[in-house]
Amino acid sequence: MEFAIEDMFDICAILNTDLSLGVPGEDDDILDHLTGAGVITHKLSGKI
């Protein structure tokens, strides 16, 4: 389960970089960037 969660954050980080959404300071910033850009919903961000 831990590896699956880490992989999910890695995928989110790749999306953040590829879409040039900004430099995250921590993992939560990645999710905030993706949510702000409309890539993921607030509901999904909360689940991640």
PDB file with SEQRES, HELIX, SHEET and CRYST1 records, atoms N, CA, C and O in Angstrom:
SEQRES   1 A   48  MET GLU PHE ALA ILE GLU ASP MET PHE ASP ILE CYS ALA          
SEQRES   2 A   48  ILE LEU ASN THR ASP LEU SER LEU GLY VAL PRO GLY GLU          
SEQRES   3 A   48  ASP ASP ASP ILE LEU ASP HIS LEU THR GLY ALA GLY VAL          
SEQRES   4 A   48  ILE THR HIS LYS LEU SER GLY LYS ILE                          
HELIX    1 AA1 GLU A    2  ASP A   18  1                                  17    
HELIX    2 AA2 ASP A   27  GLY A   36  1                                  10    
HELIX    3 AA3 HIS A   42  LYS A   47  1                                   6    
CRYST1    1.000    1.000    1.000  90.00  90.00  90.00 P 1           1          
ATOM      1  N   MET A   1       0.827  -1.180   0.000  1.00  0.00           N  
ATOM      2  CA  MET A   1       0.000   0.000   0.000  1.00  0.00           C  
ATOM      3  C   MET A   1       0.881   1.257   0.000  1.00  0.00           C  
ATOM      4  O   MET A   1       0.603   2.230  -0.701  1.00  0.00           O  
ATOM      5  N   GLU A   2       1.946   1.210   0.802  1.00  0.00           N  
ATOM      6  CA  GLU A   2       2.846   2.368   0.867  1.00  0.00           C  
ATOM      7  C   GLU A   2       3.443   2.691  -0.503  1.00  0.00           C  
ATOM      8  O   GLU A   2       3.540   3.858  -0.882  1.00  0.00           O  
ATOM      9  N   PHE A   3       3.843   1.651  -1.243  1.00  0.00           N  
ATOM     10  CA  PHE A   3       4.423   1.863  -2.562  1.00  0.00           C  
ATOM     11  C   PHE A   3       3.401   2.446  -3.531  1.00  0.00           C  
ATOM     12  O   PHE A   3       3.744   3.277  -4.371  1.00  0.00           O  
ATOM     13  N   ALA A   4       2.162   2.020  -3.419  1.00  0.00           N  
ATOM     14  CA  ALA A   4       1.103   2.542  -4.289  1.00  0.00           C  
ATOM     15  C   ALA A   4       0.889   4.032  -4.033  1.00  0.00           C  
ATOM     16  O   ALA A   4       0.703   4.804  -4.974  1.00  0.00           O  
ATOM     17  N   ILE A   5       0.913   4.433  -2.779  1.00  0.00           N  
ATOM     18  CA  ILE A   5       0.743   5.845  -2.432  1.00  0.00           C  
ATOM     19  C   ILE A   5       1.929   6.663  -2.940  1.00  0.00           C  
ATOM     20  O   ILE A   5       1.745   7.745  -3.497  1.00  0.00           O  
ATOM     21  N   GLU A   6       3.131   6.152  -2.751  1.00  0.00           N  
ATOM     22  CA  GLU A   6       4.320   6.850  -3.246  1.00  0.00           C  
ATOM     23  C   GLU A   6       4.289   6.977  -4.765  1.00  0.00           C  
ATOM     24  O   GLU A   6       4.654   8.019  -5.310  1.00  0.00           O  
ATOM     25  N   ASP A   7       3.855   5.921  -5.447  1.00  0.00           N  
ATOM     26  CA  ASP A   7       3.750   5.964  -6.907  1.00  0.00           C  
ATOM     27  C   ASP A   7       2.727   7.002  -7.356  1.00  0.00           C  
ATOM     28  O   ASP A   7       2.936   7.689  -8.356  1.00  0.00           O  
ATOM     29  N   MET A   8       1.622   7.118  -6.623  1.00  0.00           N  
ATOM     30  CA  MET A   8       0.601   8.108  -6.964  1.00  0.00           C  
ATOM     31  C   MET A   8       1.167   9.521  -6.866  1.00  0.00           C  
ATOM     32  O   MET A   8       0.927  10.352  -7.742  1.00  0.00           O  
ATOM     33  N   PHE A   9       1.921   9.792  -5.798  1.00  0.00           N  
ATOM     34  CA  PHE A   9       2.540  11.113  -5.657  1.00  0.00           C  
ATOM     35  C   PHE A   9       3.586  11.349  -6.740  1.00  0.00           C  
ATOM     36  O   PHE A   9       3.734  12.475  -7.217  1.00  0.00           O  
ATOM     37  N   ASP A  10       4.317  10.305  -7.139  1.00  0.00           N  
ATOM     38  CA  ASP A  10       5.292  10.444  -8.220  1.00  0.00           C  
ATOM     39  C   ASP A  10       4.597  10.825  -9.523  1.00  0.00           C  
ATOM     40  O   ASP A  10       5.071  11.694 -10.255  1.00  0.00           O  
ATOM     41  N   ILE A  11       3.475  10.173  -9.810  1.00  0.00           N  
ATOM     42  CA  ILE A  11       2.710  10.483 -11.017  1.00  0.00           C  
ATOM     43  C   ILE A  11       2.196  11.920 -10.967  1.00  0.00           C  
ATOM     44  O   ILE A  11       2.259  12.640 -11.964  1.00  0.00           O  
ATOM     45  N   CYS A  12       1.690  12.333  -9.816  1.00  0.00           N  
ATOM     46  CA  CYS A  12       1.208  13.706  -9.653  1.00  0.00           C  
ATOM     47  C   CYS A  12       2.341  14.704  -9.844  1.00  0.00           C  
ATOM     48  O   CYS A  12       2.142  15.757 -10.450  1.00  0.00           O  
ATOM     49  N   ALA A  13       3.521  14.389  -9.338  1.00  0.00           N  
ATOM     50  CA  ALA A  13       4.681  15.272  -9.484  1.00  0.00           C  
ATOM     51  C   ALA A  13       5.091  15.389 -10.954  1.00  0.00           C  
ATOM     52  O   ALA A  13       5.456  16.469 -11.418  1.00  0.00           O  
ATOM     53  N   ILE A  14       5.028  14.287 -11.673  1.00  0.00           N  
ATOM     54  CA  ILE A  14       5.356  14.310 -13.103  1.00  0.00           C  
ATOM     55  C   ILE A  14       4.355  15.183 -13.850  1.00  0.00           C  
ATOM     56  O   ILE A  14       4.745  15.996 -14.688  1.00  0.00           O  
ATOM     57  N   LEU A  15       3.071  15.020 -13.552  1.00  0.00           N  
ATOM     58  CA  LEU A  15       2.053  15.867 -14.181  1.00  0.00           C  
ATOM     59  C   LEU A  15       2.287  17.338 -13.859  1.00  0.00           C  
ATOM     60  O   LEU A  15       2.187  18.192 -14.740  1.00  0.00           O  
ATOM     61  N   ASN A  16       2.594  17.631 -12.614  1.00  0.00           N  
ATOM     62  CA  ASN A  16       2.851  19.002 -12.186  1.00  0.00           C  
ATOM     63  C   ASN A  16       3.993  19.615 -12.998  1.00  0.00           C  
ATOM     64  O   ASN A  16       3.907  20.758 -13.449  1.00  0.00           O  
ATOM     65  N   THR A  17       5.059  18.841 -13.176  1.00  0.00           N  
ATOM     66  CA  THR A  17       6.216  19.318 -13.933  1.00  0.00           C  
ATOM     67  C   THR A  17       5.899  19.463 -15.416  1.00  0.00           C  
ATOM     68  O   THR A  17       6.211  20.489 -16.022  1.00  0.00           O  
ATOM     69  N   ASP A  18       5.285  18.448 -15.998  1.00  0.00           N  
ATOM     70  CA  ASP A  18       4.982  18.476 -17.429  1.00  0.00           C  
ATOM     71  C   ASP A  18       4.030  19.606 -17.802  1.00  0.00           C  
ATOM     72  O   ASP A  18       4.117  20.153 -18.901  1.00  0.00           O  
ATOM     73  N   LEU A  19       3.126  19.956 -16.898  1.00  0.00           N  
ATOM     74  CA  LEU A  19       2.170  21.028 -17.156  1.00  0.00           C  
ATOM     75  C   LEU A  19       2.684  22.392 -16.688  1.00  0.00           C  
ATOM     76  O   LEU A  19       1.977  23.394 -16.794  1.00  0.00           O  
ATOM     77  N   SER A  20       3.913  22.426 -16.171  1.00  0.00           N  
ATOM     78  CA  SER A  20       4.544  23.673 -15.699  1.00  0.00           C  
ATOM     79  C   SER A  20       3.638  24.431 -14.734  1.00  0.00           C  
ATOM     80  O   SER A  20       3.357  25.615 -14.926  1.00  0.00           O  
ATOM     81  N   LEU A  21       3.182  23.727 -13.686  1.00  0.00           N  
ATOM     82  CA  LEU A  21       2.254  24.319 -12.735  1.00  0.00           C  
ATOM     83  C   LEU A  21       2.941  24.979 -11.551  1.00  0.00           C  
ATOM     84  O   LEU A  21       2.261  25.480 -10.655  1.00  0.00           O  
ATOM     85  N   GLY A  22       4.238  24.995 -11.521  1.00  0.00           N  
ATOM     86  CA  GLY A  22       4.967  25.640 -10.439  1.00  0.00           C  
ATOM     87  C   GLY A  22       5.813  24.655  -9.669  1.00  0.00           C  
ATOM     88  O   GLY A  22       5.661  23.439  -9.787  1.00  0.00           O  
ATOM     89  N   VAL A  23       6.703  25.209  -8.883  1.00  0.00           N  
ATOM     90  CA  VAL A  23       7.611  24.386  -8.082  1.00  0.00           C  
ATOM     91  C   VAL A  23       6.968  24.140  -6.722  1.00  0.00           C  
ATOM     92  O   VAL A  23       6.726  25.083  -5.969  1.00  0.00           O  
ATOM     93  N   PRO A  24       6.689  22.873  -6.403  1.00  0.00           N  
ATOM     94  CA  PRO A  24       6.062  22.565  -5.119  1.00  0.00           C  
ATOM     95  C   PRO A  24       7.075  22.556  -3.979  1.00  0.00           C  
ATOM     96  O   PRO A  24       8.220  22.141  -4.156  1.00  0.00           O  
ATOM     97  N   GLY A  25       6.640  23.018  -2.809  1.00  0.00           N  
ATOM     98  CA  GLY A  25       7.489  22.969  -1.633  1.00  0.00           C  
ATOM     99  C   GLY A  25       7.363  21.645  -0.912  1.00  0.00           C  
ATOM    100  O   GLY A  25       8.303  21.189  -0.261  1.00  0.00           O  
ATOM    101  N   GLU A  26       6.188  21.026  -1.031  1.00  0.00           N  
ATOM    102  CA  GLU A  26       5.937  19.730  -0.402  1.00  0.00           C  
ATOM    103  C   GLU A  26       4.846  19.018  -1.185  1.00  0.00           C  
ATOM    104  O   GLU A  26       4.284  19.584  -2.123  1.00  0.00           O  
ATOM    105  N   ASP A  27       4.540  17.776  -0.807  1.00  0.00           N  
ATOM    106  CA  ASP A  27       3.584  16.966  -1.562  1.00  0.00           C  
ATOM    107  C   ASP A  27       2.208  17.616  -1.674  1.00  0.00           C  
ATOM    108  O   ASP A  27       1.568  17.528  -2.723  1.00  0.00           O  
ATOM    109  N   ASP A  28       1.751  18.259  -0.620  1.00  0.00           N  
ATOM    110  CA  ASP A  28       0.432  18.896  -0.671  1.00  0.00           C  
ATOM    111  C   ASP A  28       0.374  19.998  -1.718  1.00  0.00           C  
ATOM    112  O   ASP A  28      -0.683  20.237  -2.302  1.00  0.00           O  
ATOM    113  N   ASP A  29       1.497  20.674  -1.965  1.00  0.00           N  
ATOM    114  CA  ASP A  29       1.529  21.725  -2.980  1.00  0.00           C  
ATOM    115  C   ASP A  29       1.290  21.146  -4.374  1.00  0.00           C  
ATOM    116  O   ASP A  29       0.659  21.787  -5.215  1.00  0.00           O  
ATOM    117  N   ILE A  30       1.788  19.949  -4.614  1.00  0.00           N  
ATOM    118  CA  ILE A  30       1.569  19.298  -5.904  1.00  0.00           C  
ATOM    119  C   ILE A  30       0.075  19.110  -6.133  1.00  0.00           C  
ATOM    120  O   ILE A  30      -0.445  19.423  -7.204  1.00  0.00           O  
ATOM    121  N   LEU A  31      -0.607  18.598  -5.117  1.00  0.00           N  
ATOM    122  CA  LEU A  31      -2.045  18.372  -5.240  1.00  0.00           C  
ATOM    123  C   LEU A  31      -2.791  19.693  -5.399  1.00  0.00           C  
ATOM    124  O   LEU A  31      -3.754  19.767  -6.162  1.00  0.00           O  
ATOM    125  N   ASP A  32      -2.362  20.732  -4.693  1.00  0.00           N  
ATOM    126  CA  ASP A  32      -2.985  22.055  -4.828  1.00  0.00           C  
ATOM    127  C   ASP A  32      -2.828  22.590  -6.242  1.00  0.00           C  
ATOM    128  O   ASP A  32      -3.772  23.148  -6.801  1.00  0.00           O  
ATOM    129  N   HIS A  33      -1.643  22.426  -6.828  1.00  0.00           N  
ATOM    130  CA  HIS A  33      -1.404  22.885  -8.195  1.00  0.00           C  
ATOM    131  C   HIS A  33      -2.297  22.141  -9.178  1.00  0.00           C  
ATOM    132  O   HIS A  33      -2.907  22.754 -10.054  1.00  0.00           O  
ATOM    133  N   LEU A  34      -2.373  20.824  -9.034  1.00  0.00           N  
ATOM    134  CA  LEU A  34      -3.192  20.028  -9.950  1.00  0.00           C  
ATOM    135  C   LEU A  34      -4.673  20.359  -9.796  1.00  0.00           C  
ATOM    136  O   LEU A  34      -5.408  20.395 -10.783  1.00  0.00           O  
ATOM    137  N   THR A  35      -5.110  20.597  -8.571  1.00  0.00           N  
ATOM    138  CA  THR A  35      -6.505  20.955  -8.326  1.00  0.00           C  
ATOM    139  C   THR A  35      -6.802  22.332  -8.911  1.00  0.00           C  
ATOM    140  O   THR A  35      -7.834  22.527  -9.554  1.00  0.00           O  
ATOM    141  N   GLY A  36      -5.914  23.273  -8.692  1.00  0.00           N  
ATOM    142  CA  GLY A  36      -6.099  24.625  -9.211  1.00  0.00           C  
ATOM    143  C   GLY A  36      -6.152  24.680 -10.723  1.00  0.00           C  
ATOM    144  O   GLY A  36      -6.834  25.530 -11.296  1.00  0.00           O  
ATOM    145  N   ALA A  37      -5.432  23.770 -11.374  1.00  0.00           N  
ATOM    146  CA  ALA A  37      -5.413  23.726 -12.839  1.00  0.00           C  
ATOM    147  C   ALA A  37      -6.575  22.913 -13.401  1.00  0.00           C  
ATOM    148  O   ALA A  37      -6.751  22.847 -14.617  1.00  0.00           O  
ATOM    149  N   GLY A  38      -7.362  22.301 -12.537  1.00  0.00           N  
ATOM    150  CA  GLY A  38      -8.497  21.514 -12.992  1.00  0.00           C  
ATOM    151  C   GLY A  38      -8.144  20.117 -13.469  1.00  0.00           C  
ATOM    152  O   GLY A  38      -8.955  19.455 -14.117  1.00  0.00           O  
ATOM    153  N   VAL A  39      -6.937  19.667 -13.153  1.00  0.00           N  
ATOM    154  CA  VAL A  39      -6.508  18.323 -13.557  1.00  0.00           C  
ATOM    155  C   VAL A  39      -7.195  17.271 -12.697  1.00  0.00           C  
ATOM    156  O   VAL A  39      -7.617  16.228 -13.194  1.00  0.00           O  
ATOM    157  N   ILE A  40      -7.301  17.553 -11.407  1.00  0.00           N  
ATOM    158  CA  ILE A  40      -8.020  16.672 -10.492  1.00  0.00           C  
ATOM    159  C   ILE A  40      -9.037  17.505  -9.711  1.00  0.00           C  
ATOM    160  O   ILE A  40      -8.914  18.726  -9.621  1.00  0.00           O  
ATOM    161  N   THR A  41     -10.025  16.841  -9.155  1.00  0.00           N  
ATOM    162  CA  THR A  41     -11.060  17.541  -8.381  1.00  0.00           C  
ATOM    163  C   THR A  41     -10.622  17.689  -6.915  1.00  0.00           C  
ATOM    164  O   THR A  41      -9.694  17.024  -6.456  1.00  0.00           O  
ATOM    165  N   HIS A  42     -11.313  18.573  -6.207  1.00  0.00           N  
ATOM    166  CA  HIS A  42     -11.031  18.728  -4.773  1.00  0.00           C  
ATOM    167  C   HIS A  42     -11.309  17.423  -4.034  1.00  0.00           C  
ATOM    168  O   HIS A  42     -10.590  17.067  -3.100  1.00  0.00           O  
ATOM    169  N   LYS A  43     -12.344  16.719  -4.450  1.00  0.00           N  
ATOM    170  CA  LYS A  43     -12.714  15.459  -3.813  1.00  0.00           C  
ATOM    171  C   LYS A  43     -11.588  14.431  -3.971  1.00  0.00           C  
ATOM    172  O   LYS A  43     -11.216  13.758  -3.010  1.00  0.00           O  
ATOM    173  N   LEU A  44     -11.052  14.314  -5.186  1.00  0.00           N  
ATOM    174  CA  LEU A  44      -9.962  13.361  -5.425  1.00  0.00           C  
ATOM    175  C   LEU A  44      -8.711  13.787  -4.675  1.00  0.00           C  
ATOM    176  O   LEU A  44      -8.002  12.945  -4.123  1.00  0.00           O  
ATOM    177  N   SER A  45      -8.434  15.078  -4.650  1.00  0.00           N  
ATOM    178  CA  SER A  45      -7.272  15.583  -3.922  1.00  0.00           C  
ATOM    179  C   SER A  45      -7.355  15.195  -2.446  1.00  0.00           C  
ATOM    180  O   SER A  45      -6.353  14.808  -1.844  1.00  0.00           O  
ATOM    181  N   GLY A  46      -8.540  15.299  -1.872  1.00  0.00           N  
ATOM    182  CA  GLY A  46      -8.735  14.919  -0.473  1.00  0.00           C  
ATOM    183  C   GLY A  46      -8.518  13.439  -0.239  1.00  0.00           C  
ATOM    184  O   GLY A  46      -8.012  13.039   0.809  1.00  0.00           O  
ATOM    185  N   LYS A  47      -8.896  12.630  -1.204  1.00  0.00           N  
ATOM    186  CA  LYS A  47      -8.702  11.187  -1.071  1.00  0.00           C  
ATOM    187  C   LYS A  47      -7.236  10.789  -1.174  1.00  0.00           C  
ATOM    188  O   LYS A  47      -6.779   9.869  -0.495  1.00  0.00           O  
ATOM    189  N   ILE A  48      -6.512  11.491  -2.027  1.00  0.00           N  
ATOM    190  CA  ILE A  48      -5.085  11.187  -2.196  1.00  0.00           C  
ATOM    191  C   ILE A  48      -4.347  11.571  -0.938  1.00  0.00           C  
ATOM    192  O   ILE A  48      -3.130  11.401  -0.860  1.00  0.00           O  
TER     193      ILE A  48                                                      
END                                                                             
